[in-house]
Amino acid sequence: MKLQLLRNATLKIDYAGSIILIDPDFGPKHSRPSFTGRSPNPMTDLPASPEDILTGVDLVIVSHLHADHFDAVAQALVPKHLPLICQPGDDERIRSFGFTDVTPLIDDLTVNGIYLKRREGNHGTGSVLEKMGQVMGFTIEGEGEPAIYWAGDTILYPPVRETIETVRPDIIITHSCGAKWDDALIVMDAEQTVEVCRIAPENAKVVAVHMEALDHATIARSDLQAFADASNVDKHRLIIPHDGEILHLTAPSA
């Protein structure tokens, strides 16, 4: 498989003969308001034009409707005929944007030979969890390809651990910027990402994304790498890609 990090949570994955676009956020740098007063968002430019990013895309997955996961620019530019998978409850609103082939991932489904299963996520704790709303993660499996667990906008909590232990994915994609809302952690930070590395299957790789694009983040790539080094995480275990970077990943047995 080939995985390209575009920015934040936006990924383009070439997998089992299909190209999947996850959580497109196409807004220009500084086009949305700040969360904390530190900087307008997003804090970085895309490494490619939306038109280039959309080239070849066969399937779109939108995990939830926060602007940094499906912004107004992407809603306008993503071709409306493309199959789009979302979490239950978001499908009607996405159809209202003009999309004609929208399928909620209620439990599991197979698209073009790719098996998708929805996984639970908690976008925070306590009262912040209610403010953040429902989110989903998912697993992806395809013949001859590494099994992927895209954890999404979630903290590390029991259902995430259970997914890692039961699915035993080859690739785990975490959102690791340590973003906070009302001083509560709403995605994984360095400590939780390193813990994922510890509980992951022996030959699995953890790909940490969703970093350095939003001003409520508390962890930069260098912070995560420094913490991982201090925690003796094997350098082949944790991958922290830069925006635009393309990773070529295979199943451990391949």
N, C-alpha and C positions, 0 to 999 in steps of 0.2 A: 504494500500500500504506500501511497504518497500523501503526506499531510503537509499543508501549508498554513502557517499562522499568518493571517492578514493583520489583525489588530484586535486586542482585547479578547473577546470570545469568538470572533469571526474566523472560521476555519474553512478550508477547501480540501476535501479528502477524495482522492482517487482510489476507489475501493471496489473490488469484485466487478470491474467493468462499468461502474457508474461513477459520476463525479457528484459529490454531496457538498452543498453549501450549508454551513451551520451558523445560525444567529447573525445574519448580515446587518452590520452597522456601517453605513456608507457616509455618514455626515462628515463634512470637512472639519479640520482642526479648529477648535474654539467656536463651533457653531451652536453649542448648547450651553445652558447656564452652569455655573459652578455648583457643586454640592456643599463645599466647605468654605468658599471664599478664597481658596488657594489659586485656582485657575479655572477658566472656562473649559468645558469638555466638548469633545474628546481632546486630550492633551497632545496627541500626535496625529500626523497625517497618515492616511492609508499609503501603503507601499506600492500600490497599483491603482489604476482607475477602476471605478465600479464596472465599466464595460469590459475591461480585461478580466476582472474577477469573475464576472458572469459567463465568460466564454466556456462553453462545453458543459455547463451545469445541467444535471439531469433531475436533481431532487434537492429540495430546500427543507431544512428542519429549523423550526423556531421554538426554542425551549420555553420562552415566556415573553411578555410584551413590554418589558422595560426598554427604554429608548436605546440603551447600549447593546441590546440584543436584537432589536428589529425597529430601526428608527424610521422616521418619515421619509428620508431619502431612499432607503432600501424599499420601503413600501411602494414608492413610486416607480423605482427602476427595475425591480425584479420582475421578469415577465409573468404576467398574470396566469398563463396557462400551465406553468410549471407545477408538478405535484409538490404540495407543501404539507408537511406533517407538523402538528403542534400538540400541545397538551390539551386535554379535555377542558372545555370552558372558554378557550380562546378562539375556537373555530368560527363562531358567528362573527366576531369582530374582524377576523382576518378576511372573511368573505366580504365584509362591508368595504374592504379596501379594494375590491375588484377581483380577488383571486377566485378561480373557478374550480380548482381541484384540491380541496383542503380536507385532510383526514386527521381527526384527533387520535393520538396514540393512547387509547384507553388501557390496553394491556400489552399486546404484541401484534405485530403484522410483518408480512414479508413483501418487499418491493424489489422487483428486478433481481430476485434471488438473494437479497440482503435481508437478514432477519433482525428486526428492531424490537426491543422490549423496554417499556417505560420503567424507570427506577425512581424511587422516592428521593426528595431533597428538602432540606430545611434552610431557607434563605435568612438565617438568623435564629435568635432565641427570644422567648418571652413575648413582650408586647411588640417588639420589632418584627418578629416573625409574622404577625398579623398585618403590619404595615407593608411588608415586602410582598406579601401575597404568595399564591401557589407557584411553584416552579417544578420542573422535572429534569431528571437526568435520563440517560438511556444507555443500553448496551447495543452493540452492532456486531453481527457475526456474518461471515460470508465464506464460501468454500475457498480454501487455499489462502485465506487471509488471517492475520492476527485478530483475535477477539478484542474489541475495544469497549472500555467503560468510560463514557463521557459523563463525569459527575455533575458538571454544571455549577450553577450558583447555589452552592450548599456549603455548610460547615461539615466537618467530620463528626458524625454522630452515628448511633447504632445501625440504622438501615444502610448507610454507606459502607460501614465495616462488613455488614452481612453480605452485601453485593460483592465486595472484593473476595470474601471468603468462599462464597458459593459459586460465583461465576469463574473465578480465578482467571481474570482477563490478562492478556498479553500486554496491552497498552491501557494505562489509566490516565485520563486527561483531567487535570484539576484546575480550578480557578483559585489562584494562590496569592492574590495581591493584598490580603488582609484588610479588605475594605470594611469600614465601620459605618453604622448608622445609629445615632443617639448613643455613641460609645459602645455599641454591641457589635461583635464580629458578625458579618453577614456572608462572607465566603472564607475559604481556608486561608490561614496565614502560614508563615514559615514552619512553625512548630507542627501544625496539623499536616502540612504537606510532607514533612519528614516522617511523620508517623505513618502516612499512607505508604511511603517507601518501605517502611519496616514491616507492615502487615501485608504488602503485596506479595504475590507468588515469587518464587526465587528468581526466575528469569524475566519477570515483567519489567517494563520501563514506565516510569511516571513522567508525563509531559505536562509541565506547569505553564499555564497561559493566564490571560486576563490580568496583565500586569502593565503598569506605567502608562495607562491610557485615561484613567479617571482620577479626579482630585480627592476622592475620599479613600483612596488606597493608602495603606500604611507600609507596604512591603514592596521594595523594588527588586529587580532581578538580582542585583549584586547582594542585597540583603539575604535573599533566599539562598543564593549560592554560598555565601559566607556561613550561614547557619547550617546548611547541609554539610559543608566541609568540616565545621566544628563538631558535627554530630557523626562524623565518619561514614557518611553516605557514599557508597561507591560511585565514582564519577560516571560510570556507564548506566547507573540505576536511574538517575534524575536528569531529564533534559529540560532546559529552559530556553526555548527558541526566541529569537528576535523577530520583530515584525517583518514579514516577507520571507522568512526562512522556510525552506522546504526540507522535510525529513522523509527519508526512505526507511520504512520500518517493516520488519517481517516477523512472523511467528517464530518463537525460539527453536522449533523443530525444523523450520524451513532451511 
